Amino acid sequence: MAIQHVPLIRPERGHALALLREMLRIRRFEEKTAELYQMGKIRGFLHLYDGEEAVAVGAIRVLTPEDAIVATYREHGQALVRGLPMGCLMAEMYGKGNGCSRGRGGSMHFFDVAHRFYGGHGIVGSGLAFAVGLALADKLRDEKRVTACLFGDGAVAEGIFHESLNLAALWKLPVLFLCENNLYAMGTGIERALSETDIALKARSYAIPAEVVDGMDVLAVEAATIRAADAVRHGKGPVFLEARTYRFRGHSMADPQLYRSKEEVAEWMKRDPITNFEERLRDWGLLSDSDVRDMEGSISAEIDAAVAFAEAGPWEPVEDLTRYVTSR
């Protein structure tokens, strides 16, 4: 399916600046985590979101606090937009006890029940089944809520993708499936992994309404999510969005990126969702140099405070090693 280009309404200035600020906030946070990783402050796996900011910002901001979010291991951006404090996210990556998962999950396993942010899931595709379960619970309780499940194109080749879409369609569950198609499952190009590369078409095979959206355009993602979430919330069953996007960095910090050319990355970076949105806002007379300076200044201060919070955080005591661990 081709990207559906719907005429976009020029946003109100305050709203436009909020969208830009959230995307900048994610980009600067990821840049800082990359720096801290190289310093040895953050360890383990680290999967960064540079280039995909328009998806998280466009989609999650339109959902309500009562809706649920289920994400993948590339979830820093989703967690920030959802409202999890930056300090507790940074502390989690440090492995500190004041992290959102008490330092036990690290970069791939952000979790916060109060914000209805249910992962951070390190296993490819596992969040799909989790989302179906949350949506089933809401339907049984007659809750008018949406469970938004974000996953990558790599999950589409997993059996759990098909099982989850099938059950959601059969039971008309209130799930918004949002595929962040960045064209690569780790280092495997989509055309080498999927016999049918039209992911939205796969969703339609389960009788689920599906739309392809430009994942590099925050306004396009926002408009598509508003339509999809409204249908889900009003009992029309699941809806599927395929956001076609691109990650500017490797799969993880350990990725040498030998599977794609520098020319390909450079071509995609011309579609940077942040710089292009900035240019559009300037053309519309909605953004000034002082606006950008103010954003950058406040974001820098927030990041500095988050690092200080993580640095000062306590290590979980050794005697708590078996806490939250059950055995049969």
GIDA-V449652 format. One record per backbone hydrogen bond with DSSP energy under -1.0 kcal/mol. NH is the residue of the N-H (numbers start at 1). CO is the residue of the C=O. If there is no record, write none. Layout:
{{NH CO} {NH CO}}
This chain:
{{4 212} {16 12} {17 13} {18 14} {19 15} {20 16} {21 17} {22 18} {23 19} {24 20} {25 21} {26 22} {27 23} {28 24} {29 25} {30 26} {31 27} {32 28} {33 29} {34 30} {35 31} {36 32} {37 33} {38 34} {39 35} {40 37} {41 36} {42 36} {52 49} {55 52} {57 53} {58 54} {59 55} {60 56} {61 57} {63 60} {67 64} {68 146} {69 116} {70 148} {71 119} {79 75} {80 76} {81 77} {82 78} {84 79} {89 85} {90 86} {91 87} {92 88} {93 89} {94 90} {96 91} {97 314} {99 96} {100 88} {102 99} {104 101} {109 106} {112 117} {116 113} {117 112} {118 69} {126 123} {128 125} {130 126} {131 127} {132 128} {133 129} {134 130} {135 131} {136 132} {137 133} {138 134} {139 135} {140 136} {141 137} {142 139} {143 138} {145 143} {147 174} {148 68} {149 176} {150 70} {151 178} {155 152} {156 153} {158 155} {161 158} {163 159} {164 160} {165 161} {166 162} {167 163} {168 164} {169 165} {170 166} {171 167} {173 168} {175 173} {176 147} {177 239} {178 149} {179 241} {180 151} {181 179} {181 243} {182 180} {185 188} {188 185} {190 183} {192 189} {194 190} {199 197} {202 198} {203 199} {204 200} {205 201} {206 203} {207 204} {208 203} {211 240} {213 242} {215 244} {217 214} {221 217} {222 218} {223 219} {224 220} {225 221} {226 222} {227 223} {228 224} {229 225} {230 226} {231 227} {232 228} {233 229} {234 230} {235 232} {236 231} {239 175} {240 209} {241 177} {242 211} {243 179} {244 213} {245 181} {248 50} {253 46} {255 252} {265 261} {266 262} {267 263} {268 264} {269 265} {271 268} {272 269} {276 272} {278 274} {279 275} {280 276} {281 277} {282 278} {283 279} {284 280} {285 282} {286 281} {292 288} {293 289} {294 290} {295 291} {296 292} {297 293} {298 294} {299 295} {300 296} {301 297} {302 298} {303 299} {304 300} {305 301} {306 302} {307 303} {308 304} {309 305} {310 306} {311 307} {312 308} {320 317} {321 318} {323 320} {325 322}}
